[in-house]
Amino acid sequence: MHTIHPINTKMLHKLSANGIVLLYIRISNQSMEPNIRKMDILMVNRSVLPKVGKIVLADVNGEVIVKRL
């Protein structure tokens, strides 16, 4: 079982206000373990272009997936 740590919402709001992070998503499965675990929260900057070898967020037929490109 993984420990769920509290989220520093003050930091998240500060990042969002500066235009750095535009989207937060909570992981619901374990397909990216050990790097990203179920219940982790990802901060996604939608202004960064996807690159080979990097982790990306994608909408596939209405389902959001997180995979390494």
C-alpha positions in Angstrom: 0.0 0.0 0.0 1.3 3.5 -0.9 1.2 6.4 1.5 -0.9 9.3 0.3 0.8 12.5 1.3 -1.2 15.8 1.7 -1.1 18.1 -1.3 0.4 21.6 -0.9 -2.5 23.4 -2.5 -0.9 26.8 -1.8 2.1 25.8 -4.0 -0.3 24.4 -6.7 -2.3 27.7 -6.9 0.9 29.7 -7.1 2.2 27.7 -10.0 -1.2 28.0 -11.8 -1.3 31.7 -11.2 2.1 32.0 -12.9 0.8 30.1 -15.9 3.2 27.2 -15.3 0.7 24.4 -14.6 -2.5 24.3 -16.4 -3.9 20.9 -15.4 -3.8 18.4 -12.5 -4.8 14.8 -12.9 -4.9 12.0 -10.3 -3.7 8.6 -11.5 -6.3 5.8 -11.2 -4.3 2.8 -12.3 -0.8 1.4 -12.0 0.3 1.1 -15.7 3.2 3.5 -15.3 4.7 2.1 -12.1 7.3 2.4 -10.6 7.7 6.0 -11.9 4.1 7.0 -11.5 1.9 5.3 -9.0 -1.9 4.9 -8.5 -3.3 8.0 -6.7 -0.3 10.2 -7.6 -1.2 13.6 -8.8 0.4 14.9 -12.0 0.9 18.6 -12.8 0.6 19.0 -16.5 1.9 22.1 -18.4 0.0 22.0 -21.6 2.3 24.5 -23.3 5.2 22.0 -23.5 5.3 20.1 -26.7 5.5 16.3 -26.5 9.0 14.8 -27.2 10.1 11.2 -27.8 11.1 9.6 -24.5 9.0 12.0 -22.3 5.8 11.2 -20.5 2.7 12.5 -22.2 -1.0 12.9 -21.4 -3.4 12.0 -24.2 -7.1 11.8 -24.9 -7.8 8.5 -26.6 -11.5 8.0 -27.5 -12.5 10.1 -24.5 -10.2 8.4 -22.1 -7.2 10.2 -20.6 -4.0 8.1 -20.7 -0.5 8.7 -19.5 2.3 7.0 -21.4 5.9 7.5 -22.3 6.1 8.7 -25.9 
